[in-house]
Amino acid sequence: MMLKANKLNTYYGLSHILFDLSFEVNEKEIVCVLGRNGVGKTTLLRTIMGLTPPHTGSINFKGEEVAGKRPYQLARRGIGYVPADRRIFPDLTVRQNLEIAQKPGTSGSNSEQWTIREVFEFFPMLVKLENRFGNQLSGGEQQILSIARAIVGNSDLLLLDEPSEGLSPLIVGDLRERLLALKNKGLSILICEQNTTFAFKLSSRGYIIDKGRILYQGMVDELNSDEKVKDCLAI
């Protein structure tokens, strides 16, 4: 088991956002969390990453309880986070953005170890952008760079927040193929998305949340054919 969360409750101030959320991600598995805007998907990823620690509940990562750990401690343990706003350094080049994120993998990791050269080979789009500054990249280019930056940190688990948002269909298709290839190279991936088509084509299992609660869960084929799920997601 790569990640297992049990009965997470998260607050912003006095506002209760996540209610008793329990879920898991296996090794070499892609899992999606789906829901409309504002239902708690981003808060869920922030809770895992230690940016908004849970008030109660447990988060087990590779056999270790990590709830309450700081973000830098979780990054060192092998969790990579790609936020919806990408957080690219605008005044650094593509290569420099990768260089500051590069670190060796954790001991006992089952995923492939990455160098900057290998990342460029995996994302050939970035090769011609190597010396371009972050603020000169398109939205799609920034998204690819943000994922590449997480990979070169040699993470075992990637947390992706709305990775397809604002991207052209061509880039979305390429991104899907790249993420599937990463899974085959040993990474586990948890994706929070509104784009159900993108998420269902990627994932083996999914969770549907609304107002901070998990309403449905199961294999993506089952979820995709469930009329109640479609009503919940407004699709």
Residue frames relative to the residue before (quaternion, step in Angstrom):
aa qw qx qy qz dx dy dz
M 1.0000 0.0000 0.0000 0.0000 0.00 0.00 0.00
M 0.3245 -0.7573 0.5345 0.1886 3.57 -0.79 1.01
L 0.8061 -0.0303 0.0801 0.5855 3.58 0.81 -1.03
K 0.0529 0.7790 -0.6231 0.0460 3.55 -0.97 0.89
A 0.0742 -0.7908 0.6076 0.0082 3.56 -0.69 1.12
N 0.0881 -0.8115 0.5776 0.0073 3.55 -1.00 0.84
K 0.8697 -0.1114 0.0333 0.4796 3.53 -0.81 1.18
L 0.1403 0.8084 -0.5514 0.1506 3.56 0.74 1.10
N 0.0128 -0.7546 0.6561 -0.0019 3.52 -1.04 0.92
T 0.0144 -0.8142 0.5777 -0.0559 3.55 -0.64 1.16
Y 0.1574 -0.7861 0.5957 0.0502 3.52 -1.06 0.90
Y 0.1768 -0.6695 0.6945 0.1952 3.49 -1.42 0.35
G 0.7915 -0.0827 0.0182 0.6053 3.56 -0.17 1.23
L 0.7842 -0.2431 0.2157 0.5286 3.56 -0.69 -1.13
S 0.5588 0.6172 -0.3821 0.4009 3.58 1.28 -0.11
H 0.2895 -0.7568 0.5687 0.1420 3.55 -0.72 1.15
I 0.1466 -0.8429 0.5165 0.0345 3.60 -0.44 1.24
L 0.7906 0.1652 -0.0800 0.5842 3.61 0.86 -0.94
F 0.1653 -0.8151 0.5545 0.0295 3.55 -0.85 1.07
D 0.8453 -0.2178 0.1262 0.4713 3.59 -0.48 1.24
L 0.2120 0.8013 -0.5293 0.1809 3.59 0.88 0.93
S 0.0091 0.7734 -0.6328 0.0363 3.55 -0.92 1.01
F 0.1937 0.7680 -0.5850 0.1747 3.57 -0.85 0.98
E 0.1507 -0.7908 0.5865 0.0888 3.56 -1.27 0.23
V 0.1652 -0.7385 0.6457 0.1021 3.51 -1.35 0.49
N 0.3009 -0.7648 0.5453 0.1650 3.57 -0.74 1.06
E 0.6431 -0.4893 0.4016 0.4309 3.55 -1.28 0.16
K 0.8455 0.0886 -0.1107 0.5148 3.56 -1.09 0.86
E 0.5393 0.5943 -0.4095 0.4339 3.57 0.98 0.87
I 0.2281 -0.7256 0.6288 0.1615 3.54 -1.21 0.64
V 0.0406 -0.7886 0.6127 -0.0332 3.56 -0.76 1.12
C 0.1974 -0.7873 0.5729 0.1140 3.57 -0.96 0.84
V 0.1781 -0.7146 0.6642 0.1287 3.51 -1.32 0.58
L 0.0727 -0.8333 0.5476 -0.0214 3.55 -0.50 1.22
G 0.2829 0.7334 -0.5881 0.1904 3.51 -1.19 0.63
R 0.5967 -0.5728 0.4189 0.3747 3.51 -1.22 0.41
N 0.7033 -0.4597 0.3286 0.4313 3.55 -1.29 0.21
G 0.8309 0.2616 -0.1882 0.4536 3.55 -1.02 0.85
V 0.5356 0.6522 -0.4054 0.3512 3.62 1.19 0.26
G 0.6931 -0.4969 0.2732 0.4450 3.61 1.27 -0.02
K 0.3859 0.7498 -0.4756 0.2503 3.60 1.22 0.11
T 0.6816 0.4724 -0.2941 0.4752 3.59 0.84 -0.94
T 0.6271 0.5344 -0.3346 0.4574 3.58 1.00 -0.79
L 0.6075 0.5581 -0.3493 0.4444 3.57 1.05 -0.72
L 0.6876 0.4601 -0.2870 0.4828 3.59 0.85 -0.92
R 0.6390 0.5186 -0.3256 0.4655 3.60 0.99 -0.79
T 0.6231 0.5359 -0.3365 0.4597 3.58 1.08 -0.67
I 0.6510 0.5043 -0.3146 0.4721 3.58 0.92 -0.88
M 0.7363 0.4501 -0.2255 0.4522 3.57 0.92 -0.99
G 0.5416 -0.6606 0.3885 0.3455 3.60 1.23 0.04
L 0.4762 0.6738 -0.4411 0.3530 3.59 1.25 0.17
T 0.7514 0.0909 -0.0677 0.6500 3.56 1.23 -0.59
P 0.1979 -0.8423 0.4840 0.1310 3.60 0.35 1.21
P 0.5288 -0.6381 0.4482 0.3351 3.60 -1.06 0.66
H 0.4917 -0.6366 0.5069 0.3098 3.55 -1.16 0.64
T 0.7686 -0.0413 0.0285 0.6378 3.55 1.10 -0.79
G 0.5899 0.5772 -0.4351 0.3599 3.55 -1.28 0.35
S 0.3530 -0.7358 0.5450 0.1925 3.54 -1.30 0.28
I 0.1194 -0.7455 0.6515 0.0747 3.53 -1.28 0.61
N 0.0727 -0.8059 0.5876 -0.0038 3.55 -0.51 1.21
F 0.0371 -0.8006 0.5973 -0.0297 3.56 -0.69 1.16
K 0.8343 -0.1157 0.0133 0.5389 3.57 -0.55 1.24
G 0.7595 -0.4122 0.1977 0.4626 3.55 0.95 0.92
E 0.6776 0.4544 -0.2859 0.5027 3.60 1.28 0.01
E 0.4179 -0.6787 0.5415 0.2674 3.56 -1.00 0.82
V 0.0399 -0.8456 0.5313 -0.0324 3.59 -0.57 1.17
A 0.3821 0.7126 -0.5062 0.2999 3.61 1.20 0.12
G 0.7809 0.2912 -0.2383 0.4986 3.56 -0.82 1.02
K 0.5059 0.6259 -0.4374 0.4013 3.60 1.24 -0.10
R 0.5189 -0.6305 0.4801 0.3204 3.55 -1.21 0.58
P 0.6599 -0.5326 0.3440 0.4033 3.61 -1.13 0.55
Y 0.6699 0.4953 -0.3259 0.4469 3.61 0.89 -0.83
Q 0.6209 0.5339 -0.3443 0.4591 3.59 1.11 -0.61
L 0.6597 0.4971 -0.2998 0.4773 3.57 1.04 -0.77
A 0.6164 0.5321 -0.3444 0.4672 3.58 1.05 -0.72
R 0.6646 0.5004 -0.3046 0.4638 3.58 0.96 -0.82
R 0.6664 0.4941 -0.2996 0.4711 3.57 1.15 -0.57
G 0.6676 -0.5532 0.2908 0.4046 3.59 1.23 -0.14
I 0.5329 0.5815 -0.4409 0.4283 3.60 1.14 0.54
G 0.1295 -0.7855 0.6033 0.0474 3.56 -0.80 1.06
Y 0.1507 -0.8066 0.5705 0.0350 3.57 -0.85 1.03
V 0.0734 -0.7723 0.6308 0.0155 3.56 -0.85 1.05
P 0.2016 -0.8209 0.5222 0.1130 3.62 -0.10 1.24
A 0.6730 -0.5156 0.3494 0.3989 3.55 -1.26 0.39
D 0.7211 0.4148 -0.2537 0.4935 3.61 1.06 -0.66
R 0.5005 -0.7393 0.3449 0.2899 3.57 1.40 0.36
R 0.1179 -0.8503 0.5064 0.0822 3.63 1.05 -0.70
I 0.2108 0.7642 -0.5676 0.2222 3.57 0.91 0.93
F 0.4329 -0.6644 0.5324 0.2961 3.60 -1.04 0.71
P 0.3529 -0.7995 0.4408 0.2050 3.62 -0.31 1.22
D 0.7395 0.4182 -0.2259 0.4767 3.59 1.06 -0.68
L 0.6147 0.4875 -0.3615 0.5038 3.58 1.27 0.32
T 0.5186 -0.6257 0.4800 0.3303 3.56 -1.15 0.58
V 0.6952 -0.4368 0.3545 0.4475 3.55 -1.32 0.16
R 0.6691 0.4914 -0.3058 0.4662 3.60 0.85 -0.92
Q 0.6661 0.4998 -0.3143 0.4559 3.60 0.90 -0.84
N 0.6041 0.5452 -0.3534 0.4615 3.60 1.06 -0.69
L 0.6777 0.4730 -0.2863 0.4847 3.57 1.05 -0.74
E 0.6443 0.5536 -0.3268 0.4143 3.57 0.96 -0.86
I 0.6961 0.4731 -0.3006 0.4487 3.60 0.89 -0.82
A 0.6867 0.4715 -0.2830 0.4754 3.59 1.22 -0.40
Q 0.5310 0.6720 -0.4033 0.3221 3.58 1.20 -0.41
K 0.1786 0.7496 -0.6254 0.1229 3.55 -1.01 0.89
P 0.5675 -0.5883 0.4344 0.3783 3.59 -1.16 0.44
G 0.5683 -0.5971 0.4455 0.3494 3.54 -1.22 0.43
T 0.5945 -0.5641 0.4333 0.3749 3.53 -1.31 0.26
S 0.5865 -0.5724 0.4305 0.3782 3.57 -1.17 0.53
G 0.7979 0.2771 -0.2167 0.4895 3.55 -0.99 0.83
S 0.4131 0.7208 -0.4691 0.2995 3.59 1.25 0.12
N 0.3274 -0.7520 0.5436 0.1784 3.56 -1.06 0.84
S 0.6047 0.5670 -0.3571 0.4305 3.58 1.26 -0.18
E 0.6357 -0.5524 0.3915 0.3708 3.53 -1.25 0.50
Q 0.3811 -0.7065 0.5482 0.2349 3.57 -1.09 0.74
W 0.2246 -0.8229 0.5189 0.0566 3.54 -0.81 1.08
T 0.1635 -0.7179 0.6652 0.1239 3.51 -1.25 0.69
I 0.6650 -0.4818 0.3653 0.4385 3.57 -1.26 0.22
R 0.6238 0.5406 -0.3444 0.4473 3.59 0.97 -0.77
E 0.6797 0.4838 -0.2942 0.4663 3.58 0.92 -0.86
V 0.6123 0.5368 -0.3476 0.4649 3.58 1.10 -0.64
F 0.6399 0.5085 -0.3213 0.4782 3.59 1.00 -0.79
E 0.6441 0.5077 -0.3243 0.4715 3.60 1.01 -0.72
F 0.6773 0.4950 -0.2859 0.4630 3.57 1.03 -0.79
F 0.7610 0.2024 -0.1126 0.6060 3.58 1.13 -0.74
P 0.1440 -0.8431 0.5103 0.0898 3.64 0.36 1.17
M 0.5073 0.6466 -0.4178 0.3872 3.60 1.20 -0.39
L 0.6875 0.5147 -0.2820 0.4277 3.57 1.04 -0.80
V 0.5185 0.6668 -0.4213 0.3302 3.60 1.15 -0.45
K 0.7304 0.4149 -0.2465 0.4834 3.58 0.80 -0.97
L 0.6716 0.4736 -0.2866 0.4924 3.59 1.30 -0.23
E 0.3117 0.8210 -0.4546 0.1488 3.58 1.31 -0.08
N 0.7914 0.2988 -0.1461 0.5129 3.60 0.91 -0.90
R 0.4886 0.6450 -0.4451 0.3836 3.58 1.24 0.30
F 0.4757 -0.6816 0.4784 0.2833 3.58 -1.02 0.80
G 0.6681 -0.5454 0.3439 0.3712 3.53 -1.20 0.61
N 0.7010 0.4661 -0.2766 0.4635 3.57 1.01 -0.77
Q 0.6223 0.5188 -0.3448 0.4740 3.59 1.29 0.10
L 0.5714 0.6094 -0.3683 0.4079 3.59 1.29 0.01
S 0.4940 -0.6167 0.5197 0.3250 3.54 -1.22 0.54
G 0.6966 -0.4618 0.3328 0.4367 3.57 -1.27 0.18
G 0.6645 0.5030 -0.3039 0.4616 3.56 0.97 -0.83
E 0.6497 0.5102 -0.3106 0.4702 3.56 1.02 -0.82
Q 0.6348 0.5176 -0.3271 0.4713 3.58 1.04 -0.75
Q 0.6471 0.5224 -0.3302 0.4464 3.58 0.97 -0.79
I 0.6477 0.5016 -0.3176 0.4775 3.57 0.95 -0.85
L 0.6522 0.5107 -0.3170 0.4618 3.60 0.96 -0.84
S 0.6571 0.5141 -0.3282 0.4430 3.60 0.91 -0.82
I 0.6495 0.4828 -0.3172 0.4944 3.59 1.06 -0.69
A 0.6334 0.5285 -0.3266 0.4615 3.58 0.99 -0.83
R 0.6347 0.5358 -0.3262 0.4514 3.57 1.03 -0.78
A 0.6508 0.4955 -0.3166 0.4803 3.59 1.03 -0.75
I 0.6504 0.5286 -0.3158 0.4449 3.58 1.02 -0.79
V 0.6869 0.4849 -0.2985 0.4516 3.59 0.88 -0.91
G 0.5783 0.5373 -0.3738 0.4870 3.56 1.31 -0.11
N 0.3755 -0.7752 0.4378 0.2576 3.56 1.38 0.13
S 0.1407 0.8048 -0.5476 0.1806 3.50 0.78 1.19
D 0.3777 -0.6897 0.5661 0.2473 3.55 -1.29 0.42
L 0.7690 0.1881 -0.0903 0.6042 3.56 1.23 -0.60
L 0.1562 -0.7727 0.6102 0.0792 3.56 -0.90 0.99
L 0.1621 -0.7450 0.6413 0.0861 3.54 -1.03 0.92
L 0.0443 -0.8242 0.5638 -0.0306 3.58 -0.48 1.20
D 0.1600 -0.7948 0.5827 0.0564 3.56 -0.73 1.12
E 0.8359 -0.1776 0.0613 0.5157 3.58 -0.49 1.28
P 0.0617 0.8581 -0.5090 0.0259 3.64 0.77 0.92
S 0.7074 0.4631 -0.2802 0.4545 3.63 1.09 -0.54
E 0.4536 0.7269 -0.4377 0.2727 3.59 1.25 -0.23
G 0.8549 0.1537 -0.1307 0.4779 3.56 -0.90 0.99
L 0.5710 0.6059 -0.3807 0.4024 3.60 1.24 0.07
S 0.5428 -0.6049 0.4722 0.3413 3.55 -1.19 0.58
P 0.6420 -0.5334 0.3708 0.4072 3.63 -1.13 0.49
L 0.6245 0.5466 -0.3455 0.4380 3.59 1.03 -0.72
I 0.6912 0.4592 -0.2778 0.4839 3.58 0.89 -0.94
V 0.6076 0.5506 -0.3542 0.4497 3.60 1.05 -0.72
G 0.6570 0.5091 -0.3095 0.4619 3.58 0.96 -0.84
D 0.6626 0.4886 -0.3034 0.4798 3.58 0.97 -0.84
L 0.6300 0.5346 -0.3335 0.4539 3.58 1.01 -0.81
R 0.6295 0.5372 -0.3362 0.4495 3.58 0.96 -0.82
E 0.6740 0.4896 -0.2984 0.4658 3.59 0.90 -0.89
R 0.6447 0.5184 -0.3238 0.4591 3.59 1.01 -0.77
L 0.6660 0.4984 -0.3120 0.4589 3.60 0.94 -0.83
L 0.6276 0.5158 -0.3363 0.4763 3.59 1.03 -0.70
A 0.6363 0.5189 -0.3232 0.4706 3.57 1.05 -0.75
L 0.6281 0.5294 -0.3358 0.4610 3.60 1.03 -0.72
K 0.6190 0.5273 -0.3425 0.4706 3.58 1.01 -0.76
N 0.6733 0.4986 -0.2939 0.4601 3.57 0.93 -0.87
K 0.6641 0.4754 -0.2971 0.4947 3.58 1.24 -0.42
G 0.7149 -0.5033 0.2370 0.4237 3.58 1.26 0.22
L 0.5597 0.6189 -0.4007 0.3782 3.61 1.21 -0.10
S 0.2788 -0.6836 0.6414 0.2084 3.51 -1.32 0.49
I 0.1087 -0.8138 0.5708 0.0066 3.58 -0.97 0.87
L 0.0967 -0.7513 0.6511 0.0472 3.55 -1.03 0.93
I 0.0851 -0.8199 0.5659 -0.0168 3.56 -0.56 1.23
C 0.1453 -0.7357 0.6542 0.0985 3.55 -1.00 0.89
E 0.0807 0.8292 -0.5345 0.1422 3.57 -0.58 1.16
Q 0.3003 -0.6766 0.6278 0.2407 3.49 -1.43 0.28
N 0.6155 0.5457 -0.3318 0.4618 3.57 1.24 -0.53
T 0.2221 -0.8313 0.4958 0.1174 3.56 0.07 1.31
T 0.6149 0.5558 -0.3567 0.4310 3.60 1.00 -0.74
F 0.6568 0.5067 -0.2915 0.4763 3.56 0.93 -0.97
A 0.7072 0.4810 -0.2719 0.4410 3.57 0.80 -1.04
F 0.6811 0.4950 -0.3015 0.4474 3.59 0.90 -0.88
K 0.6441 0.5177 -0.3295 0.4567 3.61 1.07 -0.63
L 0.6852 0.4898 -0.2683 0.4674 3.57 1.21 -0.52
S 0.7899 0.4347 -0.1605 0.4017 3.50 0.79 -1.17
S 0.4075 -0.6687 0.5575 0.2755 3.51 -1.31 0.38
R 0.7920 0.0966 -0.0356 0.6018 3.58 1.08 -0.75
G 0.1002 -0.8101 0.5749 0.0567 3.53 -1.25 0.38
Y 0.2195 -0.7261 0.6351 0.1454 3.50 -1.37 0.39
I 0.1993 -0.7629 0.6063 0.1036 3.57 -0.97 0.89
I 0.0407 -0.8193 0.5720 -0.0020 3.57 -0.65 1.08
D 0.0032 0.7643 -0.6448 0.0060 3.52 -1.26 0.59
K 0.8430 0.0006 -0.0533 0.5352 3.55 -0.88 1.02
G 0.7348 -0.4768 0.2296 0.4243 3.54 0.94 0.97
R 0.6767 0.4486 -0.2927 0.5051 3.58 1.27 0.19
I 0.4301 -0.6599 0.5437 0.2897 3.57 -1.14 0.63
L 0.1936 -0.8029 0.5581 0.0799 3.56 -0.66 1.16
Y 0.8003 0.0437 0.0224 0.5975 3.57 1.01 -0.86
Q 0.0462 0.7762 -0.6286 0.0143 3.54 -1.22 0.52
G 0.3524 0.7368 -0.5301 0.2278 3.55 -1.18 0.52
M 0.7126 -0.3754 0.3360 0.4883 3.53 -1.29 -0.32
V 0.5845 -0.6292 0.3708 0.3534 3.57 -0.98 0.81
D 0.6039 0.5562 -0.3714 0.4336 3.62 1.03 -0.62
E 0.6555 0.4999 -0.3058 0.4764 3.57 1.02 -0.78
L 0.6660 0.5021 -0.3042 0.4603 3.57 0.92 -0.90
N 0.6760 0.5265 -0.2915 0.4253 3.55 0.95 -0.92
S 0.7258 0.4065 -0.2380 0.5013 3.59 1.18 -0.48
D 0.5490 0.6191 -0.3849 0.4087 3.59 1.30 0.00
E 0.3979 -0.7429 0.4861 0.2313 3.59 -0.58 1.13
K 0.6144 0.5433 -0.3576 0.4466 3.62 1.06 -0.62
V 0.6281 0.5186 -0.3260 0.4799 3.57 1.08 -0.74
K 0.6506 0.5164 -0.3164 0.4582 3.57 0.93 -0.87
D 0.6417 0.5110 -0.3237 0.4716 3.58 1.00 -0.77
C 0.6483 0.5274 -0.3143 0.4503 3.57 0.98 -0.86
L 0.7428 0.3925 -0.2057 0.5019 3.56 1.01 -0.87
A 0.3689 -0.7501 0.4671 0.2880 3.58 1.33 -0.10
I 0.4684 0.6450 -0.4684 0.3810 3.58 0.86 1.01
